[in-house]
Amino acid sequence: AGAYIMYTFNTNKNKSIASSPFDNPAVWAASITALEGLATDLLGLENYILPFFPMLNSTTGNLFDAGGGGCIKMVTFFCGNFGVILLNPAYSATKTGRRTALDILEKMISVTMVRGAQSGGVVSFISRSSRHPDQIMGMRSRVVNRKRTDLSKGIRKKIESDALRISTGSKFGGPCEPKAGSLVKTYVGHTRFATSSIASFDGTHPHQWTPPRLWRCYDLSRNNSNSGRQPGSTPTLVENFITHNGDFDFYDLNGMSYGLDSVQSWLERVTSYEMPSAVDSAAIAGVVDVLHTHGCFSLSIRYVVCLGLTTSKIGEEVDLPAHMDYARLAQFFEVSLDQHLEGTGHRLDFISAMPEEREFLEHLVISMLALELHDEGALLPFAKFLTADEEGGASLAHFARAVIDAFFDNDLLWTVQTFLQHAKGSFGLCVTSAQSAHRQLCIASRGQTNSIAFFARSGIICYGSEQAAVKAGMCFPTPGGDIGRNDGTFDERPLRYDLDDLNGEICLLDWGGENGDTKPDVSIPNRHLPVYKLMDGRVNLVLIREGKKETNGFLYHRMTMLDPKDHEFMKPLPEDYTDPIAQDIRDIPRICRQIQDDWRGFTPGTKTSLNRLTAWNFTKCLQKRMQSLHSQSIERQSGTIDILLTGCEVSL
């Protein structure tokens, strides 16, 4: 409409303008925009419009080239992690508690959406079935937002509808919600802002490369009293999920760097599953699938072949074994381990912790595999990856030792640590697995922020990319009343821990399982790390600081008190409004008045004005600069800038 008005105005002023309005490029642009708006907003025809504009297709990985040959690579930065860990069973035992839990989650999403609200999703965990209540599986609830809808409300509605669907299906032997109190409920989520593409469902987090699959696994829980008592593996549902902010560019292996395209095509062959999405975050999920092998010999063999030997490489020319080959060879390792358990009476955790026990198991395996390189033996598909030279790092002994180490060591924390050691890019990560989601999840930051808030009185943990989002845990009353000591100690106050995104930091949150666990379930390579007890000892915090040495002691010097009663500069989250834009406009006079009152020292409850303090410091910097110019103590050249003002705009 504006283009037509301008056209009419210009035509009246200048009769030389073309007679037809469609001779004006502005009219064409306005018409196409209006058509797109009517088609998507009014008629909901996004899926029908997209094929006519392939340059907008996010699945190609490139902008302006649907064939993938464009010169502008799609990179997404404006995304947000968030999540809630409900240690207090009251949040899952009653209808009021479940509603409050979703209230907290919705509040976190609404704050995180400042980073982008084009799409979002959450994964929570449920029982595999009523016949297998001890095995859990993920339930993803993902939403692609529309132009006139609220993503936080859309995700909540999807979670509620999925929960209803699970409740109905459980009556027929399908997946079911665990019994109240039997599983700590977690919600692991993400909002996405696709800066160079449209928002698509397959690009929406949480990401999973390999669908859930049954593998034969052993229970290696460190504190499981039954672990290792009964030799033999059991079919276990294996699946991993990740949420990611930042970009994944390269993966290093054996002195070579491989780009994202190579990693994606390689993962399709390694896992035997097609790429679920072209976004880089999905490839992280695929690499996690290869690295995370804890308790499974089949997956440990696959890891060693693909990433654990000196002969391992990423490339299209690599001809990898099939899944049945991994499972067939794994039987030799399982038989050797079962014989060792029966013969010695040792527990799995004891064998894992003792190097001589691992070495003895290695000899048992090698003696069984010695004849398998001949004829149609189970080792034949792997012969091309092995060398006869012991010094080459890929002999049969190296192979057996690497598989046994991966079986015992490649847990969740080790997986995230190893991935970040080899990956290039920026990462705000949350990684969780169905095998350990009942007691732990892993959060990491390098070049992307992540904060974790502990609410001892409520019995919940909130984490997120936005520091403000984790304050959602204070916005709603605790179902059934507060828990904990409530004795005024520092630990029972709401506290926030900010991961070191500059140097890189990995955090494992472990809240224990059944049988009153007190130690974090961490494999041998990381058991030397200090363990920090939080929330009255209910939560273990294990940290890996990539840029610094580990230090023992308290973490409280790095923690921030969240309650405005404890921190004069900490503000509560604002109330929710049906029209946030109109509320922003109404708030302008109040905000301006607060700024002016602060300058004049009229702000009640404050000892000094941070605005005046900042201005005083800025004045000192200007004086120092001008004195340096006057004394000619600094060299001044043409084009020198004395003051550079920078800012960040978040536009709605």
ZAKE-364527 format. One record per residue (C-alpha): residue number from 1; x, y, z. Coordinates in Angstrom, 3 decimals, padded with zeros to 6 digits. Layout:
ZAKE-364527
resi_east_north_up
NUM_X_Y_Z
...
This chain:
ZAKE-364527
resi_east_north_up
1_000.000_000.000_000.000
2_002.857_002.364_000.836
3_004.498_001.637_-002.489
4_001.276_002.478_-004.365
5_000.914_005.765_-002.439
6_004.514_006.715_-003.232
7_003.987_005.753_-006.851
8_000.844_007.935_-007.094
9_002.592_010.834_-005.357
10_005.622_010.631_-007.657
11_003.399_010.275_-010.714
12_001.521_013.459_-009.848
13_004.812_015.301_-009.426
14_006.531_013.839_-012.427
15_004.419_012.855_-015.440
16_007.409_011.119_-016.992
17_007.034_008.201_-014.619
18_005.992_004.983_-016.361
19_002.258_004.702_-016.819
20_001.936_001.258_-015.229
21_002.519_000.911_-011.467
22_004.235_-002.464_-012.037
23_006.978_-000.706_-014.000
24_008.138_000.527_-010.584
25_010.436_-001.960_-008.740
26_009.133_-000.743_-005.368
27_005.618_-001.791_-006.325
28_006.865_-005.254_-007.293
29_008.683_-005.609_-003.949
30_005.618_-004.483_-001.995
31_003.367_-006.848_-003.941
32_005.593_-009.879_-003.334
33_005.860_-009.027_000.367
34_002.096_-008.640_000.663
35_001.542_-011.951_-001.151
36_003.981_-013.751_001.139
37_002.345_-012.246_004.217
38_-001.146_-013.297_003.126
39_000.014_-016.793_002.195
40_001.924_-017.485_005.436
41_000.048_-015.445_008.046
42_-003.520_-015.781_006.830
43_-003.574_-019.051_004.903
44_-000.660_-020.916_006.551
45_000.907_-022.011_003.257
46_004.588_-021.934_004.270
47_005.220_-025.479_003.038
48_003.693_-024.645_-000.358
49_005.487_-021.311_-000.790
50_008.950_-022.619_000.145
51_009.605_-024.754_-002.977
52_009.285_-021.643_-005.170
53_012.038_-019.889_-003.155
54_014.856_-022.451_-002.791
55_017.278_-019.726_-001.715
56_015.388_-019.635_001.590
57_015.697_-023.354_002.239
58_017.626_-023.887_005.468
59_018.301_-027.560_004.811
60_020.998_-026.833_002.215
61_023.372_-025.259_004.702
62_024.018_-022.315_002.397
63_022.276_-019.062_001.632
64_021.245_-018.195_-001.954
65_022.118_-021.643_-003.274
66_019.802_-024.600_-002.746
67_022.398_-026.895_-004.261
68_024.911_-026.235_-001.522
69_027.418_-024.452_-003.744
70_026.849_-020.932_-002.468
71_029.574_-018.775_-001.037
72_027.768_-017.647_002.110
73_027.707_-020.301_004.803
74_024.754_-020.499_007.158
75_025.874_-019.809_010.748
76_023.457_-019.547_013.651
77_024.518_-017.661_016.778
78_021.371_-016.339_018.421
79_020.081_-019.427_020.206
80_019.364_-020.193_023.830
81_019.765_-023.227_026.085
82_017.506_-023.666_029.090
83_016.471_-026.461_031.399
84_015.021_-027.474_034.752
85_015.963_-030.337_037.090
86_013.137_-031.110_039.534
87_014.802_-032.780_042.525
88_011.753_-032.151_044.689
89_009.252_-034.991_043.965
90_006.376_-032.604_044.757
91_006.784_-031.160_041.246
92_005.784_-034.483_039.674
93_003.582_-036.079_042.348
94_000.585_-033.752_042.129
95_-001.336_-031.894_039.459
96_-000.452_-028.582_041.128
97_003.211_-029.537_041.178
98_003.266_-030.487_037.501
99_001.536_-027.237_036.590
100_004.076_-025.234_038.614
101_006.957_-027.047_036.909
102_005.594_-026.061_033.501
103_005.039_-022.500_034.768
104_008.749_-022.295_035.586
105_009.682_-023.787_032.230
106_007.410_-021.398_030.330
107_008.888_-018.434_032.202
108_012.408_-019.562_031.305
109_011.463_-019.868_027.641
110_009.844_-016.423_027.585
111_013.075_-014.878_028.908
112_015.344_-016.979_026.673
113_013.311_-015.948_023.614
114_015.184_-012.634_023.566
115_017.871_-014.724_021.833
116_015.406_-015.852_019.198
117_011.948_-017.296_019.032
118_011.643_-018.887_015.610
119_011.530_-022.436_016.939
120_012.186_-024.353_020.117
121_011.846_-027.664_021.846
122_012.270_-029.684_025.022
123_013.245_-033.261_025.768
124_012.081_-034.999_028.926
125_012.450_-038.636_029.915
126_009.826_-041.302_030.489
127_009.777_-045.050_031.139
128_010.224_-047.275_028.097
129_007.084_-049.233_029.042
130_005.250_-050.613_032.047
131_007.149_-053.881_031.504
132_010.506_-052.032_031.537
133_009.991_-049.242_034.101
134_013.712_-049.147_034.927
135_014.671_-048.208_031.343
136_013.962_-044.648_030.259
137_013.652_-042.989_026.882
138_013.463_-039.426_025.631
139_010.296_-037.602_024.600
140_010.952_-034.615_022.337
141_008.385_-031.816_022.097
142_009.370_-029.404_019.310
143_007.585_-026.405_017.833
144_008.221_-024.110_014.862
145_006.819_-020.742_015.851
146_004.489_-018.725_013.648
147_004.677_-014.985_013.229
148_001.769_-014.233_015.548
149_002.197_-016.922_018.209
150_004.080_-017.089_021.510
151_006.786_-019.761_021.409
152_006.836_-020.241_025.198
153_003.127_-021.054_025.229
154_003.444_-023.186_022.101
155_006.168_-025.387_023.622
156_004.201_-025.777_026.841
157_001.101_-026.793_024.930
158_003.129_-029.345_022.942
159_004.588_-030.826_026.151
160_001.114_-031.165_027.638
161_-000.308_-032.790_024.508
162_002.625_-035.215_024.274
163_002.181_-036.139_027.947
164_-001.507_-036.848_027.282
165_-000.600_-038.987_024.286
166_001.893_-040.974_026.391
167_-000.679_-041.422_029.134
168_-003.168_-042.850_026.630
169_-000.619_-045.101_024.912
170_000.691_-046.532_028.186
171_-002.610_-048.349_028.665
172_-001.702_-050.484_025.644
173_001.844_-051.328_026.741
174_003.601_-048.282_025.261
175_005.928_-045.778_026.954
176_004.610_-044.394_030.234
177_005.301_-041.717_032.803
178_007.393_-043.084_035.701
179_005.790_-043.469_039.096
180_005.945_-040.297_041.168
181_009.256_-040.094_042.998
182_010.914_-042.912_041.025
183_012.623_-040.596_038.536
184_013.916_-037.046_038.880
185_012.078_-035.116_036.179
186_014.237_-033.026_033.864
187_013.385_-030.710_030.988
188_016.240_-029.984_028.582
189_015.358_-027.271_026.072
190_016.482_-024.770_023.462
191_015.161_-021.850_021.441
192_016.555_-021.172_017.973
193_017.026_-018.048_015.904
194_018.048_-018.986_012.362
195_019.943_-015.861_011.300
196_020.494_-016.963_007.685
197_017.589_-019.295_007.001
198_013.966_-019.959_007.759
199_013.082_-021.856_010.917
200_012.499_-025.527_010.100
201_011.326_-028.467_012.166
202_014.362_-030.631_011.426
203_016.659_-027.793_012.506
204_014.885_-027.421_015.845
205_016.628_-028.612_019.002
206_017.032_-030.848_020.968
207_018.946_-032.813_018.346
208_019.377_-036.544_018.023
209_021.301_-038.231_015.224
210_020.640_-041.920_015.933
211_017.064_-042.955_016.778
212_016.588_-045.022_019.953
213_018.022_-048.490_019.500
214_018.485_-051.557_021.680
215_022.092_-052.543_022.372
216_023.393_-055.142_024.801
217_024.834_-053.218_027.758
218_026.158_-053.780_031.274
219_025.143_-051.644_034.242
220_028.339_-049.836_035.227
221_026.758_-047.529_037.811
222_029.478_-046.812_040.303
223_027.164_-047.001_043.320
224_024.867_-049.770_042.150
225_025.082_-052.496_044.784
226_024.013_-055.102_042.221
227_026.485_-053.980_039.559
228_028.557_-056.952_038.445
229_026.797_-059.524_040.632
230_025.000_-061.108_037.700
231_027.305_-061.658_034.701
232_025.771_-060.926_031.350
233_024.552_-057.963_029.364
234_020.924_-056.982_028.885
235_019.142_-055.277_025.959
236_019.144_-051.562_026.806
237_017.617_-048.624_024.983
238_020.395_-046.247_023.938
239_019.825_-042.680_022.725
240_021.540_-039.322_023.224
241_020.311_-035.727_022.959
242_022.104_-032.395_022.698
243_021.228_-028.716_022.622
244_023.821_-026.324_021.240
245_024.539_-022.628_020.839
246_027.334_-021.515_018.540
247_028.944_-023.197_015.553
248_030.683_-026.511_014.868
249_033.271_-026.074_012.112
250_035.968_-028.786_012.266
251_036.839_-032.024_014.032
252_040.476_-033.029_014.519
253_041.575_-036.665_014.339
254_045.102_-038.076_014.156
255_046.630_-034.772_013.043
256_044.000_-034.003_010.390
257_041.171_-031.452_010.515
258_037.908_-032.441_008.882
259_035.220_-029.927_007.911
260_031.554_-030.169_008.803
261_030.564_-031.604_005.396
262_033.058_-034.457_005.765
263_031.924_-035.183_009.310
264_028.259_-035.281_008.263
265_028.773_-037.721_005.380
266_031.084_-039.861_007.557
267_028.471_-040.034_010.332
268_025.902_-041.398_007.883
269_028.191_-044.348_007.167
270_029.256_-044.844_010.794
271_025.728_-044.897_012.203
272_023.891_-046.259_009.131
273_021.350_-043.436_009.507
274_020.774_-040.544_007.161
275_021.587_-037.039_008.322
276_018.508_-035.877_010.306
277_019.270_-032.200_009.619
278_021.918_-030.196_007.783
279_022.451_-027.850_010.741
280_025.825_-028.217_012.429
281_024.311_-029.020_015.835
282_022.875_-032.295_014.536
283_026.410_-033.418_013.663
284_027.427_-032.837_017.286
285_024.707_-035.289_018.299
286_026.162_-037.784_015.822
287_029.696_-037.488_017.176
288_028.318_-037.900_020.708
289_026.656_-041.136_019.566
290_030.047_-042.445_018.441
291_031.932_-041.304_021.563
292_029.442_-042.357_024.247
293_029.921_-046.126_024.658
294_029.821_-046.680_028.423
295_028.927_-050.281_029.271
296_028.406_-051.459_025.674
297_031.059_-053.533_023.890
298_029.407_-053.207_020.465
299_029.480_-049.407_020.625
300_032.988_-049.462_022.137
301_034.261_-051.485_019.176
302_032.636_-049.026_016.773
303_034.249_-046.100_018.590
304_037.714_-047.686_018.501
305_037.481_-048.482_014.788
306_036.181_-045.030_013.870
307_038.042_-042.749_016.286
308_040.264_-044.708_018.656
309_043.120_-046.113_016.531
310_046.035_-044.519_014.723
311_044.501_-045.885_011.520
312_041.145_-044.160_012.172
313_040.182_-041.365_009.809
314_037.153_-039.431_008.621
315_036.509_-039.634_004.914
316_034.297_-041.047_002.197
317_036.888_-043.614_001.203
318_036.616_-045.403_004.559
319_034.742_-048.721_004.275
320_033.333_-049.394_007.739
321_031.952_-052.635_009.254
322_028.211_-053.159_009.614
323_026.313_-053.131_012.897
324_026.046_-056.908_012.906
325_029.847_-057.097_012.678
326_030.206_-054.993_015.832
327_027.645_-057.103_017.689
328_029.258_-060.361_016.573
329_032.721_-059.345_017.730
330_031.335_-057.925_020.982
331_030.271_-061.436_022.016
332_033.922_-062.402_022.506
333_034.472_-059.482_024.882
334_031.251_-060.272_026.771
335_032.119_-063.949_027.191
336_035.597_-063.025_028.460
337_034.177_-060.508_030.955
338_031.472_-062.901_032.197
339_034.045_-065.663_032.740
340_036.224_-063.244_034.671
341_033.310_-062.093_036.845
342_032.232_-065.660_037.603
343_035.772_-066.842_038.285
344_036.812_-064.031_040.613
345_033.529_-062.802_042.118
346_034.690_-059.243_041.499
347_032.357_-056.365_040.722
348_032.515_-054.457_037.469
349_033.535_-051.282_039.272
350_036.486_-053.097_040.852
351_037.677_-054.407_037.476
352_037.280_-050.904_036.012
353_039.358_-049.287_038.765
354_042.273_-051.782_038.753
355_044.726_-051.606_035.786
356_045.888_-055.203_036.371
357_042.294_-056.419_036.159
358_041.814_-054.674_032.825
359_045.085_-056.156_031.601
360_043.985_-059.658_032.602
361_040.689_-059.148_030.758
362_042.664_-057.993_027.720
363_044.657_-061.240_027.701
364_041.462_-063.277_027.915
365_040.018_-061.451_024.910
366_043.186_-061.761_022.815
367_043.400_-065.503_023.458
368_039.834_-065.884_022.182
369_040.416_-063.654_019.146
370_043.725_-065.177_018.083
371_042.060_-067.491_015.545
372_039.395_-065.035_014.372
373_041.528_-063.393_011.673
374_041.314_-066.503_009.567
375_038.557_-067.998_007.458
376_035.222_-066.275_008.220
377_036.125_-065.162_011.731
378_034.387_-062.324_013.537
379_037.575_-060.236_013.389
380_037.873_-060.408_009.604
381_035.859_-057.197_008.841
382_038.224_-055.318_011.163
383_041.501_-056.660_009.797
384_042.050_-053.640_007.517
385_042.141_-051.342_010.561
386_044.753_-053.433_012.406
387_048.499_-053.600_011.927
388_050.975_-056.353_012.716
389_053.391_-053.785_014.110
390_052.968_-053.282_017.858
391_054.555_-049.835_017.620
392_052.043_-048.683_015.012
393_049.335_-048.200_017.617
394_046.797_-050.423_015.865
395_047.845_-053.974_016.726
396_045.402_-056.574_018.036
397_046.616_-055.844_021.563
398_046.078_-052.103_021.083
399_042.640_-052.799_019.681
400_041.546_-055.036_022.564
401_042.934_-052.630_025.164
402_041.220_-049.643_023.531
403_037.856_-051.444_023.411
404_038.055_-052.404_027.090
405_039.029_-048.847_028.074
406_036.176_-047.372_026.030
407_033.748_-049.841_027.601
408_034.672_-048.692_031.118
409_035.609_-045.029_030.528
410_033.441_-043.463_027.813
411_030.711_-042.061_030.042
412_028.839_-038.774_029.644
413_031.498_-036.486_031.149
414_034.319_-038.171_029.219
415_032.273_-037.884_026.009
416_031.763_-034.122_026.300
417_035.374_-033.593_027.352
418_036.735_-035.593_024.398
419_034.443_-033.904_021.902
420_035.577_-030.428_022.971
421_039.227_-031.488_022.871
422_038.888_-032.323_019.174
423_036.160_-029.930_017.973
424_036.709_-026.421_016.617
425_034.044_-023.756_016.972
426_032.055_-022.134_019.759
427_029.938_-024.229_022.056
428_027.204_-023.738_024.606
429_026.280_-027.383_025.096
430_023.944_-029.554_027.102
431_024.306_-033.303_026.588
432_022.122_-035.992_028.107
433_021.654_-039.720_027.552
434_018.823_-042.123_028.271
435_021.303_-044.391_030.070
436_022.153_-041.795_032.715
437_019.384_-039.185_032.503
438_017.897_-040.522_035.748
439_020.815_-039.000_037.632
440_022.990_-036.619_035.582
441_023.443_-034.247_032.666
442_026.444_-032.375_031.310
443_026.694_-028.657_030.472
444_029.661_-027.026_028.730
445_030.685_-023.543_027.648
446_033.376_-022.351_025.270
447_032.656_-019.065_023.541
448_028.992_-019.309_024.590
449_027.515_-018.562_028.006
450_025.739_-020.917_030.389
451_024.586_-020.262_033.952
452_023.248_-022.678_036.574
453_021.004_-021.643_039.473
454_020.515_-023.748_042.604
455_017.341_-023.358_044.663
456_017.827_-025.473_047.782
457_014.544_-024.481_049.414
458_012.485_-025.363_046.330
459_014.539_-028.417_045.393
460_015.094_-027.401_041.767
461_017.990_-026.462_039.490
462_017.608_-024.100_036.537
463_020.238_-023.544_033.851
464_020.299_-021.400_030.743
465_022.232_-019.274_028.293
466_020.487_-016.165_029.623
467_021.454_-015.315_033.195
468_018.051_-013.738_033.771
469_016.213_-016.905_032.712
470_017.496_-018.958_035.643
471_015.733_-016.580_038.048
472_012.460_-018.212_036.984
473_012.951_-020.637_039.855
474_012.094_-017.831_042.287
475_008.884_-016.751_040.566
476_006.543_-019.484_041.812
477_005.807_-021.006_045.242
478_007.081_-024.493_046.012
479_004.329_-027.142_045.821
480_003.701_-028.350_049.361
481_006.044_-025.758_050.861
482_009.793_-025.242_050.914
483_012.169_-028.063_051.798
484_015.733_-028.079_053.081
485_017.245_-026.690_056.260
486_016.010_-023.106_055.883
487_018.569_-022.061_058.500
488_019.859_-018.953_056.745
489_023.173_-020.518_055.650
490_024.775_-019.481_052.374
491_024.113_-022.841_050.718
492_020.328_-022.678_051.144
493_020.044_-019.286_049.418
494_019.321_-019.092_045.675
495_022.770_-019.167_044.019
496_023.959_-018.814_040.427
497_027.135_-020.316_038.989
498_028.400_-018.953_035.654
499_030.511_-021.300_033.576
500_033.797_-019.917_032.265
501_032.983_-019.442_028.592
502_036.261_-017.586_027.901
503_038.673_-020.361_028.909
504_036.183_-023.192_028.500
505_034.501_-025.192_031.254
506_032.529_-028.432_031.516
507_030.111_-029.129_034.353
508_028.584_-032.469_035.292
509_025.498_-032.261_037.502
510_024.906_-035.554_039.315
511_022.029_-035.868_041.781
512_022.438_-039.591_042.436
513_020.176_-042.496_041.756
514_018.504_-045.000_044.006
515_019.997_-046.580_047.148
516_021.033_-043.228_048.597
517_023.988_-042.551_046.285
518_026.386_-039.900_047.562
519_029.188_-040.122_044.989
520_028.942_-038.877_041.400
521_028.877_-041.591_038.761
522_032.110_-040.690_036.948
523_034.507_-043.075_035.197
524_038.131_-043.592_036.206
525_039.796_-040.925_033.975
526_037.926_-038.132_035.803
527_037.627_-039.474_039.344
528_040.576_-037.325_040.403
529_038.504_-034.186_039.885
530_037.191_-032.379_042.969
531_033.516_-032.909_043.772
532_031.495_-029.966_045.068
533_028.463_-030.696_047.217
534_025.531_-028.324_046.797
535_021.899_-028.051_047.930
536_022.492_-029.636_051.317
537_024.585_-032.393_049.758
538_021.861_-033.540_047.366
539_023.785_-032.525_044.209
540_027.335_-033.276_043.098
541_029.070_-030.756_040.859
542_032.122_-031.963_038.888
543_034.056_-029.383_036.868
544_036.631_-029.628_034.087
545_038.312_-026.283_033.439
546_039.891_-026.427_030.011
547_042.134_-023.398_030.490
548_043.082_-023.858_034.154
549_044.186_-026.507_036.588
550_041.564_-027.999_038.851
551_041.479_-026.496_042.320
552_039.919_-027.887_045.466
553_037.835_-025.818_047.834
554_034.528_-024.040_047.787
555_032.886_-022.608_044.696
556_031.123_-019.836_046.564
557_033.650_-017.200_045.508
558_032.367_-017.705_041.952
559_028.703_-017.740_042.844
560_026.174_-014.916_042.745
561_023.244_-014.570_045.135
562_020.024_-014.282_043.155
563_017.510_-013.127_045.743
564_017.023_-009.314_045.679
565_016.973_-009.519_049.485
566_020.580_-010.728_049.413
567_021.858_-008.619_046.491
568_020.901_-004.955_046.123
569_021.607_-004.906_042.380
570_019.681_-008.115_041.610
571_016.256_-007.371_040.143
572_013.339_-009.823_039.982
573_011.994_-010.895_036.614
574_009.266_-008.558_035.303
575_005.668_-009.649_035.190
576_004.238_-011.212_032.063
577_002.056_-009.009_029.853
578_-000.262_-009.908_027.023
579_001.168_-007.014_024.982
580_004.868_-006.584_025.909
581_005.433_-003.873_023.287
582_002.665_-001.664_024.676
583_003.988_-002.256_028.188
584_007.495_-001.202_027.090
585_006.061_002.056_025.774
586_004.173_002.652_029.027
587_007.362_001.966_031.014
588_009.464_004.611_029.234
589_008.527_007.537_031.561
590_009.117_005.401_034.651
591_012.497_004.164_033.426
592_013.630_007.678_032.516
593_012.553_008.918_035.923
594_014.455_006.110_037.659
595_017.616_006.949_035.701
596_017.316_010.628_036.594
597_016.616_009.884_040.254
598_019.643_007.603_040.351
599_021.846_010.374_038.953
600_020.596_012.742_041.613
601_020.998_010.202_044.388
602_017.295_009.872_045.107
603_016.990_006.132_044.514
604_015.796_004.587_047.785
605_017.728_001.704_049.290
606_020.986_002.340_047.410
607_024.197_003.645_048.939
608_025.610_005.116_045.763
609_024.695_005.717_042.137
610_026.299_003.322_039.701
611_025.532_005.813_036.915
612_027.466_008.565_038.749
613_030.289_006.146_039.575
614_030.554_005.068_035.939
615_030.494_008.678_034.748
616_033.235_009.609_037.229
617_035.424_006.747_036.011
618_034.740_007.668_032.377
619_035.727_011.275_033.108
620_039.031_010.096_034.574
621_039.702_008.063_031.436
622_038.995_011.106_029.243
623_041.291_013.275_031.348
624_044.084_010.729_031.082
625_043.602_010.528_027.330
626_043.642_014.305_026.873
627_046.738_014.675_029.093
628_048.518_012.057_026.990
629_047.621_013.947_023.812
630_048.745_017.259_025.290
631_052.066_015.862_026.485
632_052.493_013.938_023.219
633_053.277_010.787_025.210
634_051.239_008.801_022.674
635_051.742_008.940_018.923
636_048.776_010.452_017.102
637_048.189_009.552_013.483
638_045.692_010.572_010.847
639_042.339_008.953_011.513
640_043.018_008.290_015.201
641_039.841_007.704_017.202
642_039.699_008.862_020.798
643_036.232_007.632_021.770
644_034.429_004.691_020.195
645_030.827_004.123_021.258
646_029.464_000.626_020.675
647_026.107_-000.909_021.439
648_023.833_-003.854_020.925
649_020.249_-003.582_019.688
650_017.689_-006.283_020.275
651_014.809_-005.465_017.962
652_011.349_-006.973_018.249
